[in-house]
Structures are given as C-alpha cells and as structure tokens.
C-alpha cells in the first residue's frame, strides 16, 4: 500500500486513481463485449475483454506487492495490457464496425489519461525506491 505524504495515511486500492480509471475501462469494455454475438466474442471479444480487465488486475497485484521492483513489474504488465486493448483490439473492433465511433472515442480518451497517469505512477515508484536506497 502507498502512504500519502501529506496526511500520513494509506490509500486503499479502490481510491487509487489509476485503478479507478482501469475499472472504468473494464466497465466500458464489458458494454462493448456484451453487444457482440457469440462468434465475434470468440474471435475478438474474449481477447479484448481479457486485455482490458488485465489492466486493473495488474495494478491491483502490483499494489499488493512489498518490494518496489516486484511492484513495478506488475505496473509494466498493466501498461502493456493497456496498449494491447487500446491500440490493437479496440482498433480492430473499430475497423470491423463492431463498436460505435462514440464508444471508440470514449475508450480512447480514458486510455490516454490512464496511460499518462500509469507512467507517472511507475516513475514515482522508481523514485521512492531510489530515495530509500532499496533494491
């Protein structure tokens, strides 16, 4: 768990901004997924929703780790899953007219914000590690 510097208390996972954004992506992705028929779910939908849900799952797992480098590894996995769902599967869904332009843009908007915040979070964890001189 992360300690806040100003209030000296722990932030729960559910209050962590990057986790909230990842959960928004999962909710939106699930809406797309549920509109697909069985065959489309099997071909593209399952991989899209697994990658989307993996973003939050890796944040949660990393957040529960004690060692900085172990924690950061999961945040990198989360970032990779974000790229997979947003820059590959979502693009295919759009190209194949399986989602609306509005849904596509909404997913991209959340993904862009999450990408920046996740990169910043990774950098902060590196900084915390270096400040404490922990391996």
N, C-alpha and C positions, 0 to 999 in steps of 0.2 A: 504494500500500500504506500501511496505517496503522502508525504507530510506537507502541509501548506506552510509557507514560511511566515506568513503574517498572523495567522490565527493559531498556529501550533496544534492543528488537529488533522486527522486523516480524512482524505477524500474517499468516499466509497466508490466502487466501480460504477454504480448506476448514476453517480453525479459527475463522472469524468466526461468532459465534453467530447472527446474523440469517440468514446464508447456510445454516447447518445447519438452522435452522427452515424455511426456504424449501424446502430439499431434502426435509425430512420431509413437507411439504405435497405436493410433487410425487409422492413415493412413494405417499402415501395416495390422492391424486387418481388416480394411474395404476391403483391397485387398483379404484377405482370404475369407471373408464373401461373396463377390461378385462371387466367384468361386463355391459356394455351390448351389445345386439345391434347389427348394422350400421346399421340405420335410426336408432336412438337415438344412436349415436355421431355420425352425420352431422348430426342435428338439434340436439343439445345437447351431446353429449360432447366433440366436437372443440373447441368454443369454451371449454368448461370447462377442458379439459386445457391448451389454449394459454394461457389466462389464468393458470392455476396455475403452469405452467412459466415464464411470463414474470416471475413474482415473483423467482425466483432468478436468472434470466438478466439482469435489470436490475440486481440487486445486484452481480453479477459484472462487468458492463460498467462500472457506476459506480465500482466499487472499483479498476478498472484505469485510470481517468482521472486526469490530473495536476491539473487546475485544480479548485478547490473547487466553483465554481458548476456546472461541467460534470458533476462527480461527483454533486452534489446533484440535478441534473435527473433522472438515472437512478434515484436513490433515490425521487424523487417518482413516477416511472413505475412503479417496483416497488410502491409504496403503492397506486397506482391499480389495478394488476392484482390486488393482494390484495383490494381492495374488490370488484372485478368477480367474481372467482372465489368469494369467500366470501359476499358479500351479494347476489349476483344468481344466478349459475349454480348454486351449491350450494342456495340456497333453492328454485329451480325443480326441481332433482333431488329434493329432499325432498318438495315439494308433489305431484310426479308419481309418488311412491313408487318412485323409481329407486335409492335408497340406503336403508340401514337407519338407524334413529334413532341407533344406537351409532356408526356411521361418520360421520353428520352431526355429532354432538356432539364426536367426536374431532377432526374437521377444524376445527370452530368454536373449540375450545379452543386448538389450535395457532395458528390465525389471530389470536385475541385477543392471545396472548402476542407473536406476531410483530409485530402492529400497534403495540403499545406500544414494543417494542424498536426497530422501524424508525423511529418518530417520534423517539425519543431519539437514535438514530444520526444522523438528519438534523440535529437540533438541535446535536449535538456537532460535526458538520462545519461548521455555520454559526459556531459558537463558535471553532473552530480557525481559520477564515478571518478572523474579526474580530480574534482575538488576534494573528495575523500581519500584519494590515492588508493583505491580498492581495485584489485584485479578481478 
